[in-house]
Amino acid sequence: MNNSIKKKNNLITPEKAASFIPILISSGLSILLVIFFVIPQYIKSTKVNSELNTLIKKKNDLDNLKSKYIKTNQEFSKLNKEKEKIISLISGNSNLDTLLAQIGELGNKNNIEFESILPKEIKTFIETRDSRPIKKKSKSKNNKQSNLTKDPLLVEQTKKYLIEFNFKTYFVNLLSFLRELEFQENIILLEDINVKFDDKITENHNASPLKIKLIMVIYGKI
């Protein structure tokens, strides 16, 4: 009995207790170090890593958006050039005053005797919110209401002029005049033509001159 008690007392000696104290202290410091330094640093590192991944993703998305923007801008530039070509083909490079002056020169060249030139109607392409075009009408004093249907040639940045020409000439001169109108840079269409014989016969011609009422559709730039 006494021997067992002595053995138990011998298990915990001052020397052994002194050796346990540093171990306990180091263990405690390790636990405190893990709690107050390692774990916060791990949490902070995880958060930083997550933010870094987010930034990398945003950068990649930005690069993709830049690539899409460049591609879209190139396509837009191509479409814009094609649109300008179409407008140029329809309306040419001359405004209405210049074109009327050119028609006057053609008339003089082909012995056309103009009596009057009357603007009947002007139509302008306007883009609406629902992308369906409407035509804005502008009438002069002698204008009448027009029943023209929707015109596919009336596009953005163009105007459509409806002009009435009254003149006298001979049949051969009329044909020559109409042929030369086809070669103008602006599109010129004949909306209506009314031909009447003039009873007066001139000395230089065996035939009677013609009285012409010609309505032209002319497309020009705004």
C-alpha positions as CSV (number, residue, x, y, z in Angstrom):
1,M,0.0,0.0,0.0
2,N,2.7,2.4,1.1
3,N,4.7,1.4,-1.9
4,S,1.9,2.3,-4.4
5,I,1.5,5.7,-2.8
6,K,5.1,6.4,-3.1
7,K,5.1,5.4,-6.7
8,K,2.3,7.8,-7.4
9,N,4.1,10.6,-5.6
10,N,7.2,9.8,-7.6
11,L,5.2,10.3,-10.9
12,I,4.9,14.1,-10.3
13,T,8.2,15.5,-9.2
14,P,9.4,19.1,-9.2
15,E,11.8,18.3,-11.9
16,K,9.0,16.8,-14.1
17,A,6.6,19.7,-13.3
18,A,9.4,22.2,-14.3
19,S,9.7,20.4,-17.7
20,F,5.9,20.5,-18.4
21,I,5.6,24.3,-17.8
22,P,7.5,25.3,-21.0
23,I,5.5,22.8,-23.0
24,L,2.2,24.2,-21.7
25,I,3.4,27.7,-22.3
26,S,4.5,27.0,-25.9
27,S,1.2,25.1,-26.6
28,G,-0.8,28.1,-25.3
29,L,1.2,30.5,-27.3
30,S,0.7,28.3,-30.4
31,I,-3.0,28.2,-29.9
32,L,-3.1,32.0,-29.4
33,L,-1.0,32.4,-32.5
34,V,-3.3,30.3,-34.5
35,I,-6.4,32.1,-33.2
36,F,-5.2,35.7,-33.4
37,F,-2.8,35.6,-36.4
38,V,-3.0,32.5,-38.6
39,I,-6.8,32.3,-38.8
40,P,-7.3,36.1,-39.5
41,Q,-4.5,35.9,-42.1
42,Y,-6.1,32.9,-43.7
43,I,-9.5,34.7,-43.9
44,K,-7.8,37.8,-45.2
45,S,-5.9,35.8,-47.8
46,T,-9.1,34.0,-48.9
47,K,-10.9,37.4,-49.3
48,V,-8.0,38.9,-51.2
49,N,-7.8,35.8,-53.5
50,S,-11.6,36.1,-54.1
51,E,-11.3,39.8,-55.0
52,L,-8.3,39.0,-57.2
53,N,-10.3,36.4,-59.1
54,T,-13.2,38.9,-59.5
55,L,-10.8,41.5,-60.9
56,I,-9.4,39.0,-63.3
57,K,-12.9,38.0,-64.4
58,K,-13.8,41.7,-64.9
59,K,-10.6,42.3,-66.9
60,N,-11.4,39.4,-69.1
61,D,-15.0,40.7,-69.6
62,L,-13.6,44.1,-70.4
63,D,-11.3,42.7,-73.0
64,N,-14.2,40.8,-74.5
65,L,-16.3,44.0,-74.5
66,K,-13.4,45.9,-76.2
67,S,-13.1,43.2,-78.9
68,K,-16.9,43.3,-79.4
69,Y,-16.8,47.2,-79.6
70,I,-14.0,47.2,-82.1
71,K,-15.9,44.6,-84.3
72,T,-19.2,46.5,-84.0
73,N,-17.5,49.8,-84.8
74,Q,-15.9,48.2,-87.9
75,E,-19.3,46.9,-89.0
76,F,-20.9,50.2,-88.3
77,S,-18.2,52.0,-90.4
78,K,-18.8,49.6,-93.2
79,L,-22.5,50.0,-93.1
80,N,-22.1,53.8,-92.9
81,K,-20.0,53.8,-96.1
82,E,-22.5,51.6,-97.9
83,K,-25.3,54.0,-96.8
84,E,-23.3,56.9,-98.1
85,K,-22.8,55.1,-101.5
86,I,-26.6,54.5,-101.7
87,I,-27.4,58.1,-100.9
88,S,-24.9,59.3,-103.4
89,L,-26.3,57.0,-106.1
90,I,-29.8,58.3,-105.4
91,S,-29.3,62.0,-104.8
92,G,-25.9,62.6,-106.6
93,N,-23.7,65.5,-105.4
94,S,-25.8,68.4,-106.8
95,N,-28.4,70.4,-104.9
96,L,-31.7,71.4,-106.4
97,D,-30.5,74.8,-107.7
98,T,-27.5,73.3,-109.4
99,L,-29.6,70.5,-110.9
100,L,-32.2,72.9,-112.3
101,A,-29.4,75.0,-113.8
102,Q,-28.1,71.8,-115.5
103,I,-31.6,71.0,-116.8
104,G,-31.9,74.6,-118.1
105,E,-28.6,74.1,-120.0
106,L,-29.9,70.8,-121.5
107,G,-33.0,72.6,-122.5
108,N,-31.0,75.3,-124.3
109,K,-28.8,72.7,-125.9
110,N,-31.9,70.9,-127.3
111,N,-33.9,74.0,-128.3
112,I,-36.4,73.7,-125.4
113,E,-38.4,76.9,-124.8
114,F,-39.3,76.8,-121.2
115,E,-42.5,78.6,-120.2
116,S,-42.7,77.9,-116.5
117,I,-41.1,75.7,-113.8
118,L,-43.4,75.1,-110.8
119,P,-42.4,73.2,-107.6
120,K,-45.3,71.0,-106.7
121,E,-44.2,69.2,-103.6
122,I,-41.2,68.4,-101.4
123,K,-40.9,65.3,-99.3
124,T,-38.3,64.6,-96.7
125,F,-37.4,61.3,-95.1
126,I,-37.9,61.3,-91.3
127,E,-37.0,58.4,-89.1
128,T,-39.7,57.7,-86.4
129,R,-39.2,56.0,-83.0
130,D,-40.6,52.7,-84.4
131,S,-38.1,52.9,-87.3
132,R,-40.9,53.3,-89.8
133,P,-40.3,56.3,-92.1
134,I,-42.8,59.0,-92.6
135,K,-42.6,61.7,-95.2
136,K,-42.8,65.3,-94.2
137,K,-44.7,67.4,-96.8
138,S,-43.9,71.0,-97.7
139,K,-46.1,72.7,-100.3
140,S,-45.7,76.0,-102.2
141,K,-48.6,78.3,-103.1
142,N,-49.5,76.4,-106.2
143,N,-49.1,72.9,-104.7
144,K,-51.8,70.3,-104.7
145,Q,-52.2,67.3,-102.5
146,S,-50.2,64.4,-103.8
147,N,-51.3,60.8,-103.7
148,L,-47.8,59.3,-104.1
149,T,-47.3,56.0,-102.5
150,K,-44.5,55.1,-100.1
151,D,-41.2,55.6,-102.0
152,P,-38.3,53.2,-101.4
153,L,-35.9,55.7,-103.0
154,L,-36.7,58.3,-100.4
155,V,-34.0,57.5,-97.8
156,E,-32.2,59.2,-95.0
157,Q,-30.5,62.6,-95.8
158,T,-32.4,62.9,-99.1
159,K,-35.3,65.0,-100.4
160,K,-37.8,64.3,-103.1
161,Y,-38.9,67.1,-105.3
162,L,-42.0,67.0,-107.5
163,I,-41.6,69.7,-110.2
164,E,-43.7,70.7,-113.2
165,F,-42.1,71.9,-116.3
166,N,-44.1,73.6,-119.1
167,F,-42.2,74.2,-122.4
168,K,-42.4,74.1,-126.2
169,T,-40.3,72.1,-128.5
170,Y,-40.3,69.8,-131.4
171,F,-40.6,66.0,-131.2
172,V,-36.9,65.3,-132.2
173,N,-35.7,67.8,-129.6
174,L,-37.9,66.3,-126.9
175,L,-36.5,62.9,-127.4
176,S,-32.9,64.2,-127.3
177,F,-33.8,66.2,-124.1
178,L,-35.3,63.1,-122.4
179,R,-32.3,60.9,-123.3
180,E,-29.8,63.4,-121.8
181,L,-31.9,63.6,-118.6
182,E,-31.1,59.9,-118.0
183,F,-27.4,60.6,-117.7
184,Q,-27.7,63.1,-114.9
185,E,-26.0,62.1,-111.6
186,N,-29.3,62.6,-109.6
187,I,-32.1,60.2,-110.2
188,I,-34.8,61.8,-112.3
189,L,-38.1,60.1,-112.9
190,L,-40.9,61.2,-115.2
191,E,-44.1,61.3,-113.1
192,D,-46.4,62.4,-115.9
193,I,-46.2,63.9,-119.4
194,N,-48.9,65.7,-121.4
195,V,-48.2,66.5,-125.0
196,K,-50.3,68.8,-127.2
197,F,-49.8,70.1,-130.7
198,D,-49.3,73.9,-131.1
199,D,-51.3,75.1,-134.1
200,K,-48.6,77.6,-135.0
201,I,-46.1,76.3,-137.6
202,T,-42.7,78.1,-137.8
203,E,-40.9,79.0,-141.0
204,N,-37.9,76.8,-140.2
205,H,-39.9,73.6,-139.5
206,N,-42.5,71.8,-141.5
207,A,-44.1,70.3,-138.3
208,S,-46.0,72.0,-135.6
209,P,-44.2,72.5,-132.2
210,L,-45.3,70.6,-129.2
211,K,-46.6,72.0,-126.0
212,I,-45.3,69.8,-123.2
213,K,-46.4,69.6,-119.5
214,L,-43.8,67.4,-117.8
215,I,-43.8,66.5,-114.1
216,M,-40.4,65.2,-112.9
217,V,-39.5,63.5,-109.7
218,I,-36.0,64.6,-108.6
219,Y,-34.0,63.2,-105.7
220,G,-31.5,65.5,-104.0
221,K,-29.4,65.8,-100.8
222,I,-30.7,67.7,-97.8
